């Protein structure tokens, strides 16, 4: 809670997993690989619900051959599991809205999947916000509206899906507090328009990697051609014929006491977390009010619905456009664009984190291809896409993954390493953490290096630093000691 900048859920799950399986590289990477493969099935289900089975099948093949997705599916990181859970929440929301059966099951699954996504990736918030916007656009409220309903946080007349989203905000809010607590500058590399171009190029299919030697990047003409092709396909997916089911009857609303109880419990947990934090306590106490403020979400959604319903043009647009495809457009296109605009003020652009939005982008692409009226052009375009995506696999496997090869470094140390040596490292730095994995029994020194030498003046010292071209020698308190 105090030191890890990422959400804690994936690490806690892996802690339990490694207690059973051990910490071999195979064991550490297996959960992500299984979840990455399972994402292929989920993207098929999403494509089938939006455009039909043919588009779902093509989207599934494209994700299975998506080099960037496969690359991160083999890493012991939380990004692909977070994308899987976010995709699952989107599917469960659609099932809750359009399928009248097993609503208690799909509703509970939606709550759990959103909460689990929040414990894996920070971008659960733009995803959840987009889902709330979609529900507001698609699900008209019932009954009369009065502006005083906003002041009273009145929930009557709202579709149960929006009430579920209110609860999802509440139960996910503690992880938002943790993100605010651990927010730091310089956490990601901002790349401006190049980042947006690479996302729109099939979701970083041929991602630039400056850490490779030589750096890996598509030539400018090829990158431009790829971008033009994707923009054309996405535009085609937005205009292609899509399934437009009617929402199932709203059904029973939530018990009135439940949102208040959940808000109070979540706020209490967040106040406790704010009080035990080592800094930013005042800001965190403000964030702790989030679950209580979420009680006004249905009323604000109702107010937005009231304004939209007064426009004949907007009402016709809702009836003609709103549906599962609109959610795919909002998740795959609108959310990344919004984040890109916000990146001018906050450093949030990390390509691996945008894996959350890639499946929806691929569904739009698949929908455009399957909507081509003539058979032979449709098959040619589909085959060309499959070949292009297959070519991204060797591209991704050629990436180093990290500029720091800890495994090779430790292998090189072994010839001279002795168990009584001291290893000087910085305290809680992710760049050096893999040393603890490859040298688990070493005598690591994390601070007060001069004192460690005074206590053991005969010990040999390993000084591990990571120089680069502009600074070939790293001088800090360790070297000085």
C-alpha positions as CSV (number, residue, x, y, z in Angstrom):
1,X,0.0,0.0,0.0
2,X,2.8,2.4,0.9
3,X,5.3,1.6,-1.8
4,X,3.8,-0.1,-4.9
5,X,2.5,2.4,-7.4
6,X,0.3,0.0,-9.3
7,X,-3.0,-1.5,-8.1
8,X,-2.4,-4.3,-5.6
9,X,-4.9,-7.0,-6.7
10,X,-2.7,-8.7,-9.3
11,X,0.2,-8.9,-7.0
12,X,-1.8,-10.3,-4.1
13,X,-3.3,-13.0,-6.5
14,X,0.2,-13.8,-7.7
15,X,1.5,-14.0,-4.1
16,X,-1.1,-16.8,-3.5
17,X,-0.3,-18.4,-6.9
18,X,3.4,-18.6,-6.3
19,X,2.9,-20.2,-2.9
20,X,1.3,-23.1,-4.7
21,X,3.4,-23.2,-7.9
22,X,6.8,-21.8,-6.9
23,X,8.5,-18.9,-8.6
24,X,10.0,-20.4,-11.8
25,X,9.7,-18.2,-14.9
26,X,7.2,-20.7,-16.3
27,X,5.0,-20.4,-13.2
28,X,5.2,-16.6,-13.1
29,X,4.3,-16.3,-16.8
30,X,1.6,-19.0,-17.0
31,X,-1.4,-17.0,-15.5
32,X,-1.0,-14.1,-18.0
33,X,-0.6,-16.6,-20.9
34,X,-3.8,-18.4,-20.0
35,X,-5.7,-15.2,-19.4
36,X,-4.4,-13.8,-22.7
37,X,-5.7,-16.9,-24.5
38,X,-9.0,-16.6,-22.8
39,X,-9.3,-13.0,-24.0
40,X,-9.6,-14.4,-27.6
41,X,-12.9,-16.1,-26.6
42,X,-14.2,-13.0,-25.0
43,X,-13.5,-10.8,-28.0
44,X,-15.3,-13.4,-30.2
45,X,-18.3,-13.0,-27.9
46,X,-18.1,-9.2,-28.1
47,X,-17.8,-9.2,-31.9
48,X,-20.7,-11.6,-32.2
49,X,-22.9,-9.4,-30.0
50,X,-22.0,-6.3,-32.0
51,X,-21.8,-7.4,-35.6
52,X,-22.6,-11.2,-35.7
53,X,-20.6,-14.4,-35.6
54,X,-18.4,-13.8,-38.6
55,X,-17.1,-10.5,-37.2
56,X,-16.6,-12.2,-33.8
57,X,-14.6,-15.0,-35.4
58,X,-12.4,-12.5,-37.4
59,X,-11.8,-10.3,-34.3
60,X,-10.8,-13.4,-32.3
61,X,-8.3,-14.5,-34.9
62,X,-6.8,-10.9,-35.0
63,X,-6.4,-10.8,-31.3
64,X,-4.9,-14.3,-31.2
65,X,-2.3,-13.1,-33.8
66,X,-1.8,-9.7,-32.2
67,X,1.9,-9.5,-31.5
68,X,1.6,-6.8,-28.8
69,X,-1.1,-8.7,-27.0
70,X,0.8,-11.9,-27.2
71,X,4.0,-10.2,-25.9
72,X,2.3,-8.9,-22.8
73,X,0.4,-12.1,-22.3
74,X,3.7,-13.8,-21.6
75,X,4.9,-11.2,-19.0
76,X,4.3,-11.5,-15.3
77,X,2.5,-8.2,-15.3
78,X,-1.1,-7.1,-14.8
79,X,-2.0,-5.4,-18.1
80,X,-3.4,-8.4,-20.0
81,X,-5.4,-9.7,-17.0
82,X,-6.7,-6.1,-16.5
83,X,-7.7,-6.0,-20.2
84,X,-9.4,-9.4,-19.9
85,X,-11.4,-8.3,-16.8
86,X,-12.4,-5.0,-18.5
87,X,-13.6,-6.9,-21.6
88,X,-15.5,-9.3,-19.3
89,X,-17.2,-6.3,-17.6
90,X,-18.3,-4.9,-21.0
91,X,-19.8,-8.3,-22.0
92,X,-21.6,-8.7,-18.7
93,X,-23.0,-5.1,-18.9
94,X,-24.4,-5.9,-22.4
95,X,-25.8,-9.2,-21.1
96,X,-27.5,-7.5,-18.2
97,X,-29.1,-4.9,-20.5
98,X,-30.2,-7.0,-23.4
99,X,-30.8,-10.5,-21.9
100,X,-33.6,-10.8,-19.5
101,X,-32.4,-14.1,-18.0
102,X,-30.1,-14.6,-15.1
103,X,-29.9,-10.9,-14.3
104,X,-28.9,-11.5,-10.7
105,X,-25.9,-13.6,-11.9
106,X,-24.8,-11.2,-14.7
107,X,-25.3,-8.2,-12.3
108,X,-23.1,-9.7,-9.6
109,X,-20.6,-10.7,-12.3
110,X,-20.5,-7.2,-13.6
111,X,-19.8,-5.8,-10.1
112,X,-17.0,-8.3,-9.4
113,X,-15.4,-7.8,-12.9
114,X,-15.3,-4.0,-12.5
115,X,-13.9,-4.3,-9.0
116,X,-11.3,-6.9,-10.2
117,X,-10.3,-4.6,-13.1
118,X,-9.7,-1.8,-10.6
119,X,-7.3,-4.0,-8.7
120,X,-5.3,-4.6,-11.8
121,X,-5.1,-1.4,-13.9
122,X,-5.7,2.3,-13.3
123,X,-7.6,2.8,-16.6
124,X,-10.6,1.1,-15.1
125,X,-11.9,4.6,-14.5
126,X,-12.1,5.8,-18.1
127,X,-13.6,2.4,-19.0
128,X,-16.2,2.6,-16.3
129,X,-16.9,6.2,-17.2
130,X,-17.5,5.2,-20.8
131,X,-19.8,2.4,-19.7
132,X,-21.8,4.9,-17.6
133,X,-22.0,7.3,-20.6
134,X,-23.2,4.5,-22.8
135,X,-25.9,3.4,-20.4
136,X,-27.1,7.0,-20.0
137,X,-27.4,7.3,-23.8
138,X,-29.0,3.9,-24.4
139,X,-31.3,3.4,-21.5
140,X,-34.1,6.1,-21.2
141,X,-35.4,6.7,-17.7
142,X,-39.0,6.1,-16.7
143,X,-41.5,8.5,-15.1
144,X,-41.5,12.2,-14.7
145,X,-38.3,14.2,-13.9
146,X,-38.0,17.2,-11.6
147,X,-34.7,19.1,-11.2
148,X,-35.2,18.8,-7.4
149,X,-34.5,15.0,-7.9
150,X,-30.9,15.9,-8.5
151,X,-30.6,17.6,-5.1
152,X,-32.3,14.6,-3.4
153,X,-30.1,12.0,-5.2
154,X,-33.3,10.3,-6.3
155,X,-32.9,6.9,-7.9
156,X,-36.4,6.1,-8.9
157,X,-37.1,5.5,-12.6
158,X,-33.5,4.7,-13.4
159,X,-32.5,1.5,-15.2
160,X,-31.0,-1.1,-12.9
161,X,-27.8,-1.1,-15.0
162,X,-27.1,2.5,-14.0
163,X,-27.7,1.6,-10.4
164,X,-25.2,-1.3,-10.8
165,X,-22.6,1.1,-12.2
166,X,-23.1,3.4,-9.2
167,X,-22.3,0.4,-6.9
168,X,-19.3,-0.4,-9.1
169,X,-17.9,3.1,-8.6
170,X,-18.3,2.7,-4.8
171,X,-16.6,-0.7,-4.5
172,X,-13.8,0.3,-6.8
173,X,-13.1,3.7,-5.1
174,X,-10.6,2.4,-2.5
175,X,-8.2,1.5,-5.4
176,X,-8.6,5.0,-6.8
177,X,-7.5,6.4,-3.4
178,X,-4.4,4.1,-3.6
179,X,-3.7,5.4,-7.1
180,X,-3.9,9.0,-5.9
181,X,-1.6,8.1,-2.9
182,X,1.1,6.6,-5.1
183,X,0.8,9.0,-8.1
184,X,4.2,10.1,-9.3
185,X,5.7,12.2,-12.0
186,X,7.7,10.6,-14.8
187,X,6.0,7.3,-14.5
188,X,5.4,6.9,-18.2
189,X,7.0,8.2,-21.4
190,X,5.0,10.7,-23.2
191,X,5.3,10.4,-27.0
192,X,2.6,12.8,-28.3
193,X,1.1,12.2,-31.7
194,X,3.3,9.3,-32.3
195,X,1.6,7.5,-29.4
196,X,-1.9,8.1,-30.9
197,X,-0.7,7.0,-34.3
198,X,0.6,3.7,-32.9
199,X,-2.6,3.0,-31.0
200,X,-4.8,3.7,-34.0
201,X,-2.5,1.4,-36.0
202,X,-4.4,-1.7,-34.8
203,X,-3.5,-1.1,-31.2
204,X,0.4,-1.0,-31.3
205,X,0.5,-3.9,-33.7
206,X,4.1,-3.0,-34.7
207,X,5.0,-1.0,-31.7
208,X,8.1,1.2,-31.7
209,X,10.8,-0.1,-29.2
210,X,13.6,2.4,-28.6
211,X,15.3,-0.1,-26.2
212,X,16.1,-2.6,-29.0
213,X,19.5,-2.4,-30.6
214,X,19.1,-1.0,-33.2
215,X,15.8,0.7,-32.2
216,X,12.7,-1.0,-33.8
217,X,10.3,1.2,-35.7
218,X,8.4,1.1,-38.9
219,X,9.5,3.3,-41.7
220,X,7.4,6.5,-42.1
221,X,5.7,5.5,-45.4
222,X,4.7,2.1,-44.0
223,X,3.5,3.6,-40.7
224,X,1.4,6.1,-42.6
225,X,-0.1,3.5,-44.9
226,X,-1.0,1.4,-41.8
227,X,-2.7,4.3,-40.1
228,X,-4.7,5.2,-43.2
229,X,-5.9,1.6,-43.6
230,X,-7.0,1.4,-39.9
231,X,-8.8,4.7,-40.0
232,X,-10.7,3.6,-43.1
233,X,-11.6,0.3,-41.5
234,X,-12.7,1.9,-38.2
235,X,-14.8,4.4,-40.1
236,X,-16.3,1.4,-42.0
237,X,-17.0,-0.4,-38.7
238,X,-18.8,2.7,-37.3
239,X,-21.0,2.8,-40.4
240,X,-21.4,-1.0,-41.0
241,X,-24.7,-2.7,-40.4
242,X,-24.8,-3.8,-36.7
243,X,-27.1,-5.7,-34.5
244,X,-29.5,-3.4,-32.6
245,X,-31.4,-5.4,-30.1
246,X,-34.0,-3.7,-27.8
247,X,-33.0,-3.6,-24.1
248,X,-34.8,-6.2,-22.1
249,X,-37.5,-4.9,-19.6
250,X,-35.8,-3.1,-16.8
251,X,-37.0,-5.4,-14.0
252,X,-36.8,-4.7,-10.3
253,X,-34.7,-1.9,-8.9
254,X,-32.1,-2.3,-6.1
255,X,-33.3,-2.2,-2.5
256,X,-33.1,1.5,-1.4
257,X,-30.9,0.7,1.6
258,X,-28.2,-1.1,-0.4
259,X,-26.5,1.8,-2.1
260,X,-26.4,3.8,1.2
261,X,-24.8,0.8,3.0
262,X,-22.2,0.2,0.3
263,X,-21.3,3.9,0.1
264,X,-20.9,4.1,3.9
265,X,-18.7,1.0,4.0
266,X,-16.5,2.0,1.1
267,X,-16.1,5.5,2.5
268,X,-15.2,4.1,5.9
269,X,-12.5,1.9,4.4
270,X,-11.1,4.9,2.4
271,X,-11.0,7.1,5.5
272,X,-9.0,4.5,7.3
273,X,-6.6,4.2,4.4
274,X,-6.3,8.0,4.2
275,X,-5.4,8.2,7.9
276,X,-2.7,5.5,7.7
277,X,-1.1,7.1,4.6
278,X,2.4,8.6,5.1
279,X,1.6,11.7,3.1
280,X,-1.2,13.5,1.1
281,X,-3.7,12.7,3.9
282,X,-5.9,15.7,3.3
283,X,-6.2,15.0,-0.4
284,X,-7.0,11.4,0.3
285,X,-9.7,12.3,2.8
286,X,-11.3,14.4,0.0
287,X,-11.1,11.3,-2.3
288,X,-12.8,9.3,0.4
289,X,-15.9,11.2,-0.2
290,X,-16.2,9.6,-3.6
291,X,-18.5,6.6,-2.6
292,X,-21.0,9.0,-1.0
293,X,-20.9,11.4,-4.0
294,X,-21.6,8.4,-6.2
295,X,-25.1,8.3,-4.7
296,X,-25.9,11.2,-7.0
297,X,-24.8,9.4,-10.2
298,X,-28.3,8.0,-11.1
299,X,-29.9,11.5,-10.6
300,X,-27.2,13.1,-12.8
301,X,-27.7,10.4,-15.4
302,X,-31.5,11.1,-15.2
303,X,-30.9,14.8,-15.7
304,X,-28.8,14.1,-18.7
305,X,-31.5,11.8,-20.1
306,X,-34.0,14.5,-19.5
307,X,-32.0,17.0,-21.5
308,X,-31.3,14.6,-24.4
309,X,-34.9,13.5,-24.7
310,X,-36.0,17.1,-25.4
311,X,-34.1,17.1,-28.7
312,X,-35.9,15.3,-31.5
313,X,-32.7,14.9,-33.4
314,X,-30.9,13.4,-30.4
315,X,-33.8,11.1,-29.7
316,X,-33.8,9.8,-33.3
317,X,-30.0,9.3,-33.1
318,X,-30.4,7.3,-29.9
319,X,-33.0,5.1,-31.5
320,X,-30.9,4.6,-34.7
321,X,-27.4,4.4,-33.3
322,X,-27.5,3.4,-29.7
323,X,-26.7,-0.3,-29.1
324,X,-23.7,-2.6,-28.5
325,X,-21.8,-1.1,-31.4
326,X,-21.9,2.3,-29.8
327,X,-20.3,0.9,-26.7
328,X,-17.5,-0.6,-28.9
329,X,-17.0,2.8,-30.5
330,X,-16.8,4.5,-27.2
331,X,-14.4,2.0,-25.7
332,X,-12.2,1.4,-28.7
333,X,-12.0,5.0,-30.0
334,X,-13.5,7.6,-27.7
335,X,-11.8,6.6,-24.5
336,X,-8.3,6.5,-26.0
337,X,-8.8,9.9,-27.6
338,X,-10.0,11.4,-24.3
339,X,-7.0,10.0,-22.5
340,X,-4.7,11.3,-25.2
341,X,-6.2,14.8,-24.7
342,X,-5.8,14.6,-21.0
343,X,-2.2,13.5,-21.4
344,X,-1.4,17.2,-22.1
345,X,-1.9,17.8,-18.4
346,X,-1.2,14.4,-16.7
347,X,1.4,11.8,-17.7
348,X,-0.8,8.8,-18.5
349,X,0.3,7.5,-21.9
350,X,1.6,3.9,-21.5
351,X,1.0,1.7,-24.5
352,X,0.7,-1.5,-22.4
353,X,-2.1,0.1,-20.3
354,X,-4.1,0.8,-23.5
355,X,-4.4,-3.0,-24.1
356,X,-7.7,-2.4,-22.2
357,X,-9.2,-0.7,-25.3
358,X,-7.6,-2.8,-28.1
359,X,-10.3,-5.6,-28.3
360,X,-13.0,-3.1,-29.0
361,X,-10.9,-1.5,-31.7
362,X,-10.4,-4.9,-33.4
363,X,-14.2,-5.6,-33.2
364,X,-14.8,-2.4,-35.2
365,X,-12.2,-3.5,-37.8
366,X,-13.7,-6.9,-38.1
367,X,-17.2,-5.4,-38.5
368,X,-16.0,-3.3,-41.4
369,X,-14.4,-6.3,-43.1
370,X,-17.4,-8.6,-42.7
371,X,-19.7,-5.8,-44.0
372,X,-18.0,-5.7,-47.4
373,X,-20.8,-6.8,-49.8
374,X,-18.8,-8.8,-52.3
375,X,-17.4,-12.1,-51.3
376,X,-14.0,-12.1,-52.9
377,X,-13.0,-8.6,-51.8
378,X,-14.2,-9.5,-48.3
379,X,-12.0,-12.7,-48.2
380,X,-9.0,-10.9,-49.7
381,X,-9.1,-8.1,-47.0
382,X,-9.6,-10.6,-44.3
383,X,-6.7,-12.8,-45.5
384,X,-4.5,-9.7,-45.8
385,X,-5.3,-8.6,-42.2
386,X,-4.6,-12.1,-40.9
387,X,-1.2,-12.1,-42.7
388,X,-0.4,-8.7,-41.4
389,X,-1.2,-9.6,-37.8
390,X,0.8,-12.9,-38.1
391,X,3.8,-10.8,-39.2
392,X,3.5,-8.8,-35.9
393,X,4.4,-12.0,-33.9
394,X,8.1,-12.2,-35.0
395,X,8.3,-8.4,-34.7
396,X,7.2,-8.6,-31.0
397,X,9.4,-11.6,-30.2
398,X,12.4,-9.6,-31.4
399,X,11.8,-7.0,-28.8
400,X,14.1,-7.1,-25.7
401,X,11.3,-6.4,-23.3
402,X,13.6,-4.4,-21.1
403,X,17.0,-2.6,-21.6
404,X,18.2,-4.3,-18.5
405,X,19.1,-8.0,-18.8
406,X,19.2,-9.1,-15.2
407,X,19.4,-12.8,-16.0
408,X,22.5,-12.4,-18.2
409,X,24.0,-10.0,-15.7
410,X,23.7,-12.5,-12.8
411,X,25.0,-15.3,-15.0
412,X,28.1,-13.2,-15.7
413,X,28.5,-12.5,-12.0
414,X,28.4,-16.1,-11.0
415,X,32.0,-16.9,-12.0
416,X,33.3,-14.4,-9.4
417,X,30.4,-14.1,-6.9
418,X,30.9,-15.4,-3.3
419,X,28.1,-15.8,-0.7
420,X,29.7,-13.4,1.7
421,X,29.9,-10.5,-0.8
422,X,27.8,-7.4,-0.3
423,X,25.5,-6.2,-3.1
424,X,24.8,-2.5,-3.0
425,X,21.3,-1.6,-4.5
426,X,18.9,1.4,-4.2
427,X,15.9,1.0,-1.9
428,X,12.6,0.0,-3.5
429,X,13.6,0.6,-7.2
430,X,11.9,-1.5,-9.8
431,X,15.0,-1.4,-12.0
432,X,16.9,-3.6,-9.5
433,X,14.1,-5.7,-8.1
434,X,14.8,-8.7,-10.5
435,X,18.2,-9.1,-8.8
436,X,16.4,-10.3,-5.7
437,X,14.8,-13.0,-7.9
438,X,18.1,-14.2,-9.5
439,X,20.2,-13.8,-6.4
440,X,17.7,-14.6,-3.6
441,X,20.3,-15.4,-0.9
442,X,22.6,-12.4,-1.5
443,X,23.6,-10.0,1.2
444,X,21.8,-6.9,-0.2
445,X,22.4,-3.5,1.3
446,X,19.6,-1.0,0.7
447,X,20.9,2.1,2.6
448,X,23.6,3.4,5.0
449,X,26.2,1.9,2.8
450,X,29.2,3.4,4.7
451,X,28.0,1.8,7.9
452,X,27.7,-1.6,6.2
453,X,31.4,-1.3,5.1
454,X,32.5,-0.3,8.6
455,X,30.7,-3.3,10.1
456,X,32.4,-5.7,7.5
457,X,35.6,-4.0,6.3
458,X,36.9,-7.2,4.6
459,X,33.8,-7.8,2.5
460,X,33.9,-7.5,-1.3
461,X,31.3,-5.2,-2.8
462,X,29.2,-5.5,-6.0
463,X,28.0,-2.1,-7.1
464,X,25.1,-2.6,-9.6
465,X,24.2,0.5,-11.7
466,X,22.6,1.1,-15.0
467,X,24.6,3.6,-17.1
468,X,23.6,5.0,-20.5
469,X,25.1,7.0,-23.3
470,X,24.8,10.4,-21.6
471,X,26.0,9.1,-18.2
472,X,28.5,6.2,-18.6
473,X,29.3,6.2,-14.9
474,X,26.6,6.5,-12.2
475,X,27.9,8.3,-9.1
476,X,25.6,8.3,-6.1
477,X,25.9,7.5,-2.3
478,X,26.7,3.9,-3.0
479,X,29.8,4.7,-5.2
480,X,30.9,7.4,-2.7
481,X,30.7,4.9,0.2
